[in-house]
Every structure is written in C-alpha cells, then in structure tokens.
Amino acid sequence: METVKMKPAPSGEAVGDGIPASGGKARLPEKKIIEVENLRRDFYVGDEIVHALRGISFDIREGEFVTIMGSSGSGKSTLLNILGCLDTPSSGEYRLDGIPVRSMDKNRRAEIRNRKIGFVFQSYNLLPKTTALENVELPLLYNPAVGTEERRKRSLEALQKVGLADRVQHRSNQMSGGQQQRVAIARALVNDPVLILADEATGNLDTRTSYEILSLFQELHRAGRTIVFVTHNPELARFSSRNIVLRDGHVIQDSPNRDLRSAKDALLALPKDED
C-alpha cells in the first residue's frame, strides 16, 4: 500500500502516531471544522416527546481524529445524522467549516454533504454491479466542475492511496470486506472533503481486517485529515486522538487520548493465521 505523505510537524506538535515531539505539548490548529453549540433534538412519539440530544456543545478542529461513543439510546445516531447534514437540530447551532447548517434547506444540505463530507459506512454502501473505480467516481458525478478525465484521475489516485491500485476494475462481489471498505474510504477521499465521517466503519470486519482499516485511518490522520469515527465499541477509542462519550443525550466525557495506540502495531501483534 502506498504510504500517505506526512506533513512535517513543527517542534512540540504531534508526530508519528500522535505522540508529541520532545520538549512540548501538542498544539491544536485554530481552524474549527465542527462547531456544536447547545444542540438539542427532540422527536415526537405519539403524545410523548423524546429528547435525543439535550443541549450538547463541542468543537472539532482541523486535523483531529475524534471517536464519538455511546450505547444504544445515547443520542449517538441522532448526532451523526446532524453532523452529516442528514438532519437538523430542534435548537442550537451547528457550523461545518464555518457554515451554519441549521437554516439550510434539503438541497443546500445535500450540496454541503457532497462537497464537505466524506462518508464511510459499516455496510460499505457500494453499488454492487460496478467496479471499484466507478464506485469511487460516484461523488464527483454530482460536481459539475469536475470533468470526465479529472474524475478518473482523482479516483485512481484515491484508490492508490488506500492500497487498491490493483483492484481498480474489480466489482464489489470480487473483493473481500476489507477491500470493499477501502473502496468506501477512497470514495470518501475523492472530493477532498474537510471531514471524513465514519459510522461503525469496522463493525462488519474481523479483528485483523479491523486493525488494517484503523491503521489506514491513522495514516490519513497523520497526513492531516479530520476524522470523526462514530462507534459503540469503546476499544476503538484507543486509536483516536480524542474521545467524546454520550449518555442520554448529554456529553459525559470529552478528553484527549493520553495513551494513543498504533493499529499497525496491534495488527503485527496478532497471532498468525493458520490454514
């Protein structure tokens, strides 16, 4: 797999797998990709109101790798839909890359989703009878500024970055689950989004393949990508730089990961498969 080119870290900033360089504390960039202020989301179920989100607030800055965790009923899925511009809050503010989302209509939100967010889903969501290249090209079909030649060039580059240069013409049913998820990640990268939003992205994968995918996410993070990884699995928090935990619609924890683990090292430590 081609190594994603790393940006050099100034003195005192995080290097390698996120461990600060000697002599200083890791500094966060100033630019905010996600700004959530007193966010509330209520649903009506019959005559009752369900308070899914109860006034949560946090920011996510450029270049962070954040895990959002919570059990069923915590508000995690509701928050994911709002961050992904699939839903709007009942009250409060959500700004994506400085753009207020709450007052947008559906068409404008769809445009923002396509230009600003790269989605990676648990079930891959690939078109079944199309090639890896065609799946990756899909988001660019909705961008009139990108012509056919440029679309193909970007898609090939994205597949190369995730280690699938030799699977460009393979269809979904000709690839393993890990390969399909790599196609999904390439598709998320192809529009050069400001945010990669992953929803249980390792949920359908075995342990070895999960570590391979987490290693790829860590590599993208080191290259400067902003990643939000939504999951119910607390084990995955070991591999991100910051963890946000929800319970009953509240943020009950928001803290940096002081003991960041390397997914690549975890993969190498697994027992070898035996035939």
Solvent accessible surface area in square Angstrom, and as a share of the most:
residue,aa,sasa,rsa
1,M,119,0.53
2,E,85,0.38
3,T,102,0.59
4,V,16,0.09
5,K,177,0.75
6,M,92,0.41
7,K,138,0.58
8,P,127,0.80
9,A,39,0.30
10,P,70,0.44
11,S,104,0.67
12,G,8,0.07
13,E,45,0.20
14,A,46,0.35
15,V,59,0.34
16,G,36,0.35
17,D,41,0.21
18,G,23,0.22
19,I,114,0.58
20,P,59,0.37
21,A,28,0.22
22,S,108,0.69
23,G,91,0.87
24,G,37,0.36
25,K,159,0.67
26,A,39,0.30
27,R,149,0.54
28,L,102,0.51
29,P,60,0.37
30,E,144,0.65
31,K,96,0.41
32,K,69,0.29
33,I,2,0.01
34,I,0,0.00
35,E,28,0.13
36,V,1,0.01
37,E,77,0.35
38,N,82,0.42
39,L,0,0.00
40,R,104,0.38
41,R,48,0.18
42,D,41,0.21
43,F,74,0.31
44,Y,166,0.63
45,V,95,0.55
46,G,71,0.69
47,D,151,0.78
48,E,124,0.56
49,I,79,0.40
50,V,69,0.39
51,H,79,0.35
52,A,15,0.12
53,L,1,0.01
54,R,95,0.35
55,G,24,0.23
56,I,5,0.03
57,S,66,0.42
58,F,14,0.06
59,D,42,0.22
60,I,0,0.00
61,R,59,0.21
62,E,70,0.31
63,G,22,0.21
64,E,9,0.04
65,F,3,0.01
66,V,0,0.00
67,T,2,0.01
68,I,1,0.00
69,M,18,0.08
70,G,8,0.07
71,S,79,0.51
72,S,115,0.74
73,G,71,0.68
74,S,3,0.02
75,G,9,0.09
76,K,23,0.10
77,S,71,0.46
78,T,18,0.10
79,L,1,0.00
80,L,20,0.10
81,N,58,0.30
82,I,1,0.00
83,L,0,0.00
84,G,0,0.00
85,C,0,0.00
86,L,89,0.44
87,D,31,0.16
88,T,34,0.19
89,P,8,0.05
90,S,46,0.30
91,S,40,0.26
92,G,16,0.16
93,E,63,0.28
94,Y,0,0.00
95,R,55,0.20
96,L,0,0.00
97,D,28,0.15
98,G,45,0.44
99,I,44,0.22
100,P,71,0.45
101,V,0,0.00
102,R,96,0.35
103,S,106,0.68
104,M,25,0.11
105,D,90,0.47
106,K,156,0.66
107,N,125,0.64
108,R,94,0.34
109,R,26,0.10
110,A,41,0.32
111,E,73,0.33
112,I,4,0.02
113,R,59,0.22
114,N,32,0.16
115,R,87,0.32
116,K,43,0.18
117,I,8,0.04
118,G,4,0.03
119,F,39,0.16
120,V,0,0.00
121,F,59,0.25
122,Q,69,0.30
123,S,67,0.43
124,Y,25,0.10
125,N,81,0.41
126,L,23,0.11
127,L,79,0.39
128,P,92,0.58
129,K,167,0.71
130,T,36,0.21
131,T,12,0.07
132,A,0,0.00
133,L,6,0.03
134,E,82,0.37
135,N,0,0.00
136,V,0,0.00
137,E,26,0.12
138,L,48,0.24
139,P,25,0.16
140,L,1,0.00
141,L,99,0.49
142,Y,146,0.56
143,N,19,0.09
144,P,124,0.78
145,A,94,0.73
146,V,12,0.07
147,G,44,0.42
148,T,96,0.56
149,E,151,0.68
150,E,68,0.31
151,R,42,0.15
152,R,114,0.42
153,K,109,0.46
154,R,76,0.28
155,S,0,0.00
156,L,62,0.31
157,E,76,0.34
158,A,5,0.04
159,L,0,0.00
160,Q,83,0.37
161,K,77,0.32
162,V,0,0.00
163,G,28,0.27
164,L,6,0.03
165,A,64,0.50
166,D,98,0.51
167,R,68,0.25
168,V,20,0.11
169,Q,110,0.49
170,H,60,0.27
171,R,105,0.38
172,S,11,0.07
173,N,132,0.68
174,Q,110,0.49
175,M,15,0.07
176,S,64,0.41
177,G,26,0.25
178,G,9,0.08
179,Q,43,0.19
180,Q,35,0.16
181,Q,0,0.00
182,R,37,0.14
183,V,0,0.00
184,A,0,0.00
185,I,0,0.00
186,A,0,0.00
187,R,25,0.09
188,A,4,0.03
189,L,10,0.05
190,V,7,0.04
191,N,19,0.10
192,D,97,0.50
193,P,7,0.05
194,V,40,0.23
195,L,0,0.00
196,I,1,0.00
197,L,1,0.01
198,A,0,0.00
199,D,37,0.19
200,E,24,0.11
201,A,1,0.00
202,T,11,0.07
203,G,45,0.43
204,N,81,0.42
205,L,25,0.12
206,D,94,0.49
207,T,80,0.46
208,R,65,0.24
209,T,23,0.13
210,S,15,0.10
211,Y,22,0.08
212,E,56,0.25
213,I,0,0.00
214,L,3,0.01
215,S,15,0.09
216,L,1,0.01
217,F,0,0.00
218,Q,8,0.04
219,E,10,0.05
220,L,3,0.02
221,H,31,0.14
222,R,56,0.20
223,A,17,0.13
224,G,29,0.28
225,R,47,0.17
226,T,4,0.02
227,I,0,0.00
228,V,0,0.00
229,F,3,0.01
230,V,2,0.01
231,T,0,0.00
232,H,116,0.52
233,N,52,0.27
234,P,97,0.61
235,E,78,0.35
236,L,13,0.07
237,A,13,0.10
238,R,79,0.29
239,F,1,0.01
240,S,0,0.00
241,S,31,0.20
242,R,34,0.12
243,N,15,0.08
244,I,0,0.00
245,V,28,0.16
246,L,3,0.02
247,R,147,0.54
248,D,90,0.46
249,G,0,0.00
250,H,87,0.39
251,V,44,0.26
252,I,81,0.41
253,Q,83,0.37
254,D,64,0.33
255,S,35,0.23
256,P,68,0.43
257,N,30,0.15
258,R,194,0.71
259,D,105,0.54
260,L,30,0.15
261,R,93,0.34
262,S,16,0.10
263,A,0,0.00
264,K,104,0.44
265,D,89,0.46
266,A,11,0.08
267,L,34,0.17
268,L,127,0.63
269,A,85,0.66
270,L,42,0.21
271,P,110,0.69
272,K,163,0.69
273,D,114,0.59
274,E,161,0.72
275,D,198,1.02
